[in-house]
Amino acid sequence: MSETQSTTGPLSALRLDERLRDTRLFFTQALRTFHATGSIVPSSPALAHAMAEHVRVRPVSEEPLRIMEVGAGTGAITRGIAAAMRPGDTVDLVEANPEFAAHIEHLLETDPVLAPIAPQATVHAMLVDEMGTDRTYDVIVSGLPFANFTVDTVRDILDYYFEVLRPGGYLSFYGYLYTKEVKAVIARREDYLRQARTGWLVQDRIDRYGIRSDKVFANIPPAFVHHLRKPEKSS
């Protein structure tokens, strides 16, 4: 298990006013729809860097990747993906919140990190289960807050991810450190039990398909990033 605390490159060059703008939008939407966002501040550049691991490090460097990001939000993780993309890569950015989706569309025109990948990116303002199964992906990056969902919803989402991942493809998602411990103290019993059931399901998938987990302390709150790999087709 590795620890990611900082990063450099295009992400660190993002202007302060742009970060503040994204944070204001994220905070406003989080207050209205916390169930779907799971946090009140956007993800950090360090978390974005960790989540884009399998866009940055690829088994065949010259082959283009088909990427899907789910829960693009205000583009915090998207910037990590964009910084790692290469010519020929494509990315589907899935965001169910229409205000976030419109914001991502605007960033693809104006943001210094995202604008260069605009010809390679498509924004989908819909739930991920509305995307269908007529496409496959090499890498899926999920920013959905599984801890806020029911176990049935999380099972459906994870099953969908593994259906549209190509054999040998990678899934990366994150969860916040110490969430279980905090919920055990302050949450209502039904909320704690719901999260516990979801956590058991997620852990089962990690145990079956996980290849690595990273701790990212440079985020609010600190997070685990889990990397899973769909098995190759059996011969």
C-alpha positions in Angstrom: 0.0 0.0 0.0 1.5 3.3 -1.0 1.0 6.8 0.1 0.4 9.8 -2.2 0.8 13.2 -0.6 1.7 15.7 -3.3 2.1 16.0 -7.1 3.5 18.4 -9.6 3.0 19.3 -13.2 -0.1 20.8 -14.9 -2.4 20.3 -11.9 -0.3 22.5 -9.7 -0.4 25.3 -12.2 -4.1 25.7 -12.0 -4.8 29.3 -11.0 -6.1 30.0 -7.4 -9.2 31.8 -8.6 -10.2 28.8 -10.7 -9.8 26.5 -7.8 -11.9 28.8 -5.6 -14.6 29.0 -8.4 -14.8 25.2 -8.5 -14.9 25.0 -4.7 -17.8 27.4 -4.5 -19.8 25.5 -7.1 -19.0 22.2 -5.4 -19.9 23.5 -2.0 -23.2 24.9 -3.2 -24.2 21.7 -4.9 -23.0 19.5 -2.0 -25.3 21.4 0.4 -28.2 20.6 -1.8 -27.3 17.0 -2.8 -24.8 15.7 -0.3 -26.1 12.1 -0.8 -24.7 12.2 -4.4 -21.5 14.2 -3.8 -20.3 12.7 -0.5 -18.1 15.7 0.4 -18.3 19.5 0.7 -15.0 20.3 -1.1 -13.6 19.0 -4.4 -11.0 16.3 -4.5 -7.4 17.5 -4.2 -4.7 17.4 -7.0 -3.0 14.6 -5.0 -6.2 12.5 -5.1 -6.6 13.2 -8.8 -3.1 12.1 -9.5 -3.7 8.8 -7.7 -7.0 8.2 -9.4 -5.4 8.6 -12.8 -2.8 5.9 -12.2 -3.9 3.6 -15.0 -4.2 6.4 -17.5 -0.7 7.4 -16.7 0.9 3.9 -16.4 -0.3 1.7 -19.2 0.9 -1.8 -20.2 1.3 -0.9 -23.9 2.4 2.7 -24.1 1.5 3.2 -27.8 -2.1 1.9 -27.6 -4.8 4.5 -27.0 -7.1 4.1 -24.0 -10.9 4.3 -23.8 -11.6 5.9 -20.4 -14.8 6.6 -18.5 -15.0 8.9 -15.5 -18.1 8.6 -13.4 -19.1 11.4 -11.1 -17.0 14.1 -12.8 -18.3 16.8 -10.4 -16.4 20.1 -11.0 -13.6 18.4 -12.8 -11.1 17.9 -10.0 -10.4 14.3 -10.9 -10.9 15.0 -14.6 -7.8 17.3 -14.5 -5.7 14.3 -13.3 -7.1 12.2 -16.1 -6.5 14.9 -18.7 -2.9 15.5 -17.6 -2.2 11.8 -18.2 -4.0 11.4 -21.5 -2.2 11.0 -24.8 -3.2 11.5 -28.4 -5.7 8.9 -29.5 -7.2 8.4 -26.0 -10.9 9.1 -25.5 -12.8 9.8 -22.3 -16.5 9.7 -21.5 -17.3 12.1 -18.6 -20.5 11.0 -16.8 -22.1 13.4 -14.4 -25.8 13.2 -13.4 -25.9 16.6 -11.8 -26.9 19.0 -14.7 -25.1 22.0 -13.1 -21.9 20.0 -12.8 -22.2 18.6 -16.3 -22.7 22.2 -17.7 -19.6 23.3 -15.7 -17.5 20.5 -17.2 -18.6 21.5 -20.7 -17.5 25.0 -20.0 -14.1 23.9 -18.6 -13.5 21.9 -21.7 -13.6 25.2 -23.6 -11.7 27.4 -21.0 -9.7 25.4 -18.6 -5.9 25.3 -19.3 -5.7 21.6 -18.4 -9.0 20.4 -19.8 -9.3 22.4 -23.0 -6.5 20.4 -24.8 -8.5 17.2 -24.4 -11.8 18.7 -25.5 -11.8 16.9 -28.9 -11.2 13.6 -27.1 -13.9 14.1 -24.4 -17.7 13.7 -24.3 -19.8 14.8 -21.4 -22.9 12.7 -20.6 -25.4 14.4 -18.3 -27.0 11.2 -17.0 -26.8 8.4 -14.4 -24.1 5.9 -15.2 -26.6 3.0 -15.6 -28.2 5.0 -18.4 -25.0 4.8 -20.4 -25.8 1.3 -21.8 -23.4 -1.5 -22.6 -22.7 -0.9 -26.3 -19.2 0.4 -25.5 -16.2 -1.0 -23.5 -13.4 0.8 -21.6 -9.8 0.2 -20.7 -10.0 2.3 -17.6 -12.9 3.4 -15.4 -12.3 6.1 -12.8 -15.2 6.4 -10.3 -15.8 9.3 -8.0 -19.2 8.1 -6.7 -19.6 8.1 -2.9 -20.4 4.5 -2.4 -20.7 5.0 1.3 -23.8 7.1 0.8 -25.6 4.6 -1.4 -27.5 1.4 -0.6 -25.9 -1.9 -1.0 -28.1 -2.8 -3.9 -27.2 0.5 -5.7 -23.5 -0.1 -5.2 -23.8 -3.7 -6.4 -25.6 -2.6 -9.6 -22.9 0.1 -10.2 -20.0 -2.3 -9.7 -21.6 -5.0 -11.8 -22.0 -2.4 -14.6 -18.4 -1.3 -14.3 -17.2 -4.9 -14.7 -19.6 -5.5 -17.6 -18.2 -2.6 -19.7 -14.6 -3.0 -18.7 -12.6 -4.9 -21.2 -10.9 -8.1 -19.9 -7.7 -6.9 -18.2 -9.1 -3.3 -17.7 -8.8 -1.2 -14.6 -11.2 0.3 -12.2 -10.1 3.0 -9.7 -12.3 4.5 -7.0 -11.9 6.1 -3.6 -13.3 6.1 -0.1 -12.5 8.3 2.8 -10.4 7.1 5.7 -11.9 6.7 9.1 -15.5 6.9 7.8 -16.6 3.7 9.5 -15.1 4.8 12.9 -16.8 8.2 12.7 -20.2 6.8 11.7 -20.0 4.2 14.5 -20.0 7.1 16.9 -22.2 9.8 15.4 -24.5 8.1 12.9 -28.0 6.8 13.4 -28.1 3.0 13.7 -29.8 2.5 10.3 -27.3 4.8 8.6 -24.4 2.9 10.2 -25.8 -0.5 9.2 -26.5 0.7 5.6 -22.9 1.8 5.3 -21.6 -1.3 6.9 -23.4 -3.5 4.4 -22.1 -1.4 1.5 -18.6 -1.5 2.9 -18.8 -5.4 3.1 -19.8 -5.5 -0.6 -17.0 -3.1 -1.7 -14.4 -5.0 0.4 -15.5 -8.2 -1.2 -14.8 -6.7 -4.7 -11.5 -5.4 -3.5 -10.5 -8.8 -2.1 -11.5 -10.5 -5.4 -10.1 -8.0 -7.9 -7.9 -5.5 -6.1 -4.3 -5.0 -7.1 -3.3 -2.1 -4.9 -4.6 0.6 -2.5 -3.1 4.0 -2.0 -3.5 6.3 1.0 -3.9 9.9 0.0 -3.4 12.2 3.1 -3.3 15.4 1.0 -7.1 15.5 0.6 -10.0 16.7 2.7 -10.8 14.2 4.2 -7.9 11.8 3.6 -8.8 9.0 1.3 -8.0 5.4 0.1 -7.7 4.9 -3.6 -8.5 1.3 -4.6 -7.3 -0.1 -7.9 -9.1 -3.2 -9.3 -8.4 -5.2 -12.4 -11.0 -7.3 -14.4 -9.6 -10.7 -15.0 -8.5 -11.6 -18.5 -10.7 -14.0 -20.4 -10.0 -17.6 -19.6 -8.5 -19.5 -22.5 
